[in-house]
Amino acid sequence: MTAFFTEGQSDPTVQPVPASVVEKVDAADTTLQNPRRAVLSLGSNLGNRLETLQGAIDALEDTPGVRVKAVSPVYETEPWGVAPGSQPTYFNAVVVLKTTLPPSSLLERAHAVEEAFHRVRDERWGPRTIDVDIVSYADEVSDDPVLTLPHPRAHERAFVLAPWHDVEPEAQLPGRGPVAQLLADITREGVAPRADLELQLPE
């Protein structure tokens, strides 16, 4: 993982975990027994956007019980829900994971990654160094307000659907249908591929 912390400063995403839990997770990692597939959306419009996205991907890969299986191309997109030109553009990408973590634990890890990159939640639709959203988790459909699955607005966001379609053309958004059809039904205006940029799949 690329270091983003000053010398002597610990990674705030690393928390003590009981040895028994570590053993179970390590065993699951090794054997991949009953992993679940999850799709996460990443976005950044502050600081070094590409470096931050790569750092978030590496942090996810470093999580016990998580393996990053695919990383999408990078898209540059206009900010959602704000006046044109009022914020920097976003770099967006999608990652596909195999995980033995339950959705609640995966959400905690997503928030920990955001905190590590100094994500501030002081305004809705505000600029952010990193945004990590769980788009879907296996075939689960849930209206839990803490973690609604799939993401309640994923079906109408080209900056989620376009990169996801690039890595999984046959993907289905649970309860909504084929990603390809959902993408065909909405505009891609303000969502542009950046062929000159590339994120790396963790080794």
N, C-alpha and C positions, 0 to 999 in steps of 0.2 A: 504494500500500500504506500502510496506517495505520502510523505510527511507534510502535514500542514500545521504543525504545532512547534512552538519555539522550544529550544533545548531545555530539558528539565521539566517541561510541561506535559502532563499526562493526557492521553486521549480521553475526552469526556464521554465517549460512546462506550468505553470499556467499563463494565460494572462487575463486581465479584459475583461469581456463580457457584452454587454448591457443587462439590465434586461429583455427587451422584447425578446431577443434571448434566454436567459436562460429559460424563461417561455415556449417558444415554444418547446425547446429541452426537458425540463422536461416533458411536456405533451406528447411528442412523446415517451419518454422513458417509461412512465407509461402505455400508451395505445398500444405501438408498432405499431402505424399506419404507414403503408407503409414502414417498414424497408427494407433496401437492404442488401444483403449478400455479404460480402467481405472476401477474403482470403489473409492473409499477411504471408510473410516469414521472419523469424528472424534468424540472425546469429551473432556469437561472437567468436573471437579468441584472445582476449587480456583480461588480468585480470581474475576475477572470472567469468568464462563464464556462468555457470549455474545460478548464482545469478543475473547476468546482464540480461539474458533472462527472468527470472521470474520478475525482476523489470520492464522490458519493457512491459510484459503482464499486470502487475498490473497497469502501467501507462495508457495503452490503455483502460482498464476497468474503470479507473477513469475519462475518457473523457466523458463529456456530449454528449449524442447521440450515444454512442458506448456500446455494450454489447458483451463480449467475450463468445462465445457459445461452443467452442471446442478448446482443446490444444493437439497437437500431441505428440507422443513420441520424445525423443531427439536422434539425429543422430550426430555422430562424422565424420567429412568429411575433406578430404585434400583440401587446398586452391585452388581456381579456377584461372587458367590463370597465375600461377607463377611456378618457378622451384621447384621441390619436395624438401622438407626439408628447404626451405627458410623462411617459416613462421610457427607459431604454427597451429595446426589443429583447425577447427571450431566446435562449437556446433551449430546445426541447429534445428529449429522447425517451425511448421506452426500453425497459429491460424485462426479460422473461427469466423467472427464477424457478428453481425446484427447491422446495423447502419442507422441513419437518416441523417448522414452527406453526402454531395455530395463528389465525388471523390477528388476534389481540396482541400477541407477542411480536408479530411482524410489524404491526402498526407502531408499537413502542420503539422498535428498532428504527423505523422510518423517522420518527420524531427525534430520536437520539442523533441520527445522522444530520438532520436539519439543525439541531442545536450545536453540533460540532462545527458547523459552517456558519454559525451565528445568524441563523434565521430569526427574524423578528416578526412577531404577529401583532402589530399595532394597528393595522387597518386592513379591511377586506379589500381584496384585489390590489394590495400594496405591492411595491417592488420587493424582491427577496433574493438573497444569495442563492438559496436552493429551496425547491419545493419537491417533496417526495410523496406521491399519492399512490395508494393501492387502487388499481383500476379493477382488477378481478382476482379472485382467489378460488381456484378449482371451478366448480360449477355453482358455488354458493350464491344464493340470493337472500339478502337480509336487509330489513329496514331499521336495524339498530342505529340510533342517532350517533353513537360513538364511532361506528364504522359501518356505513351503508355499503352493501355489496350487491352488484358491482357499483363502482363510483357513479353517483346519481347524475352526473353531467357528462360522463365519458362519451356517450352516444352522440353528443352534439358538438364535440370538440375535435376539429381536424388536427390540432397539434398533438392529440393523443392517438387518434385513429390512423393518421397517415404513417407515422413511424411504426406503429404496431403492425399495420398491414404490410409494411416493407419486410419485416422479419417473420411474420406469420400470415401469409396471404389467405389461408383457409381458416383463420381464427374466428371464434364466435364470442360475442359479448353475452354472457348469461342473461336470459330474459329479454334480450334485444335483437339477437340474430347475428348474421354474418357481418364481420367488420367491414368487408368489402362493400356490402350493400349500404351499411350505415354511412360509410365515407362517400359513396356516390350520391347520397341524398342531401348532403350539406355542402356549403361552399368551402373552398380551400383558400379563399382570399386572405392575404396576410399571413399565410403559412407556406414558407418557401424552403425547399431542401438546400442544404449547404454541402455540396459535393466536395468542397475543398477542406472540410473538417471531418475528423474521424475520432470516434471513441473506441478504446481498446477493450476487448473481452479479457477479464483478468486471467492470468496464467494459473 
